[in-house]
Amino acid sequence: MLLNEQVSPNEQPVPRPGGVPVTYEGVPGLVETVESRGESTLVVDPARIVETCLYLRDELGFNFLSDLTPTDYLGWGEPGVAGYMGASDGRDVNHPGSQGFARVPDPKPKRFSVSYHLLRLSDEPVRVRVQTWIDDGEELDTVVPSGPLPTGSSGRHGTCSGSASAAIRTSSAS
């Protein structure tokens, strides 16, 4: 399998270190599975992110959320953006393209991605990234349970970026 090769959710199980195959067939909201650099990424429908994570926890044993990462791709793929891989001496942020890839990066499906890095902590450990895409102003339900909100709270759990209005709703604010 080549890097960044996309596979359908119904194809063969993905081999893992130690020979433990994992299949993601039946994951609710699954749009596509991407294998890249030895990591499985499940791209899912944002409206079904809670259902997806509950399924992965309850049916496939992913019992640890190690990382939740929002990324803002504002301007990604526009002229003047030549990639973000720097060299050992850094890169000049005032001269895009002075370091990194010599091509404009591929456009993203929406402005924000939210990635959930899940681990199955067991005798057969596995890691999977669950990724969803949203635009500015779109809301995403939280997968992290929360207690009562402090007095005067707006009901928002967090935002994807300081200037963005895309927010993660708590279940109590739904």
N, C-alpha and C positions, 0 to 999 in steps of 0.2 A: 504494500500500500504506500502511495506517495504522500509526502507532506501536504497538508491542507486538502487531501482528498475527501470528498463528501460521500457519505454512504447513507442509504435509506435506513429508517429505523427497523426494517424487517430483515436486514441482511445478517450475515453470520455474526456470532458473538465476538467481541473484541478480546484478543488475548492480552493478558496482564502479566507482569513479572511474577514468576513463580508458577505460571501456567494456569492461573485461575481465569476462565473466560467469564465475561460479563455481557449480558444482552439487555438492551434497553427497550425491547419490544413491549408495548403496552403502557409506556410512560405517558400519562395524560398531557395533552398540549404539545407533544413533541413535533417540531417543525422539521428539524434535520439533526443529524449527528455528524460532527466534524472531528476527524482524527488528525492531530498535528503535534509533532514533537513529543510523541509518546503520551499525549493527554487526550482524553475524550471530552468533547464539549457537546452538550445537549442544548440546542437552541430551541426555546419554547415560547409559546404564545403568552404574552404578558398577562392576559386575563386569567390564565390558569396556573400562575406561578406557585400559589399556595398548594393547590391540588398536586402539582408536579412534585414539590418538595416533600409533601406528606407521603406520597406514593414511594418516593425514593427512600424515605425513612422507614416506613412501615412494611413495605414489600421487599425492598432490596437491601435493607440494613444499613443505610447511610446514616450514622448516628452522631456525626459531628460536623457542624458548620464552622469551618476554619477561617473563612474569609468571605466578606461581602464587599464587593468593589464596584462602585459606580464610575463610569468613564464618560467624559464629555468630549465628543468628537467635533466640536464647533470648528468649522473651516477645514475639516479633514477632506482631502481630495481636491481642494481648490488650487488654482495656480499659485506658485510660490511656496507650497508645502511639499518638500521633497523627501519626507521621512524623518524619523526621530531617533535613529540609531547613531549615537555619538561614538567618537574614537577615544583612545586613552587620554588624549589631550583636550577632551571636551568638544563642544560644538558652539559655534557663534550663533546665538539665537537671533541676532539682528541681521543675519545673512542666511535665510533658509536655503538649504541645499549645499551649504558649505561643508557639511559632513552628512553621512548617512546615505540613503538610497538615492540614486540619480534618476528617479522617476517619481511622478506624482502617485501617491498611494491610491489604492482602489477606494471608491466611495463606500460608505457604511449605509446599512439599510435605514437607520434613523439616527438622530443626534446623540442619544445616550444609550450606552449598554450598561446593564447591571449583571454582574457575574457573582455566582454563589459557588464557592469551592467546598464541596462536601467530601467527607472521608467516611469510609466504613472501617471503624477500628475493631478488628477481629483477628482471628488466626489467618484470615485471607484478606488483608487490607487492600482497599481500592480507593482511588481518588477520582472524582468527576467534577467537571465545571458545568454548571447550569447557567445559561446566558439568555437574557431577554433584551429586547430593544424597545425603547420608547422615545417619543418626541417631547419637546418642551411643552409643558402644560398637561401632559398625560400623567395620570396617577397609577401607582403600582401598590398593590396590597403588600403588607409586610409578612414575612415568614417567621419573624422573631416575635414570640409571645411577649407581651408587656403587661405590666401591672397598671394600677390606676394612674392617670395622668396628674401631674401637679396642678394645683389650683391656678386658674388663669391660663392654662395651656390651650393652644389652638387646636389640639388634636392631631397635629402633624408629627410624624415620627422622625423624619429627616428629609433632606433634599439631595438631589443628584449633584447639584453644584450651587455655590453661593448665590449666583445670579439667576439660576433656573427655577422655574415654578413647578417642575416635575417633582412630585413628592411621593413618599412612601406613607400610606395610611396605616394607622394602627387599627386593629380589629374593633376596638371600642369606638373609633370614630367613623366606622363604616355605616 
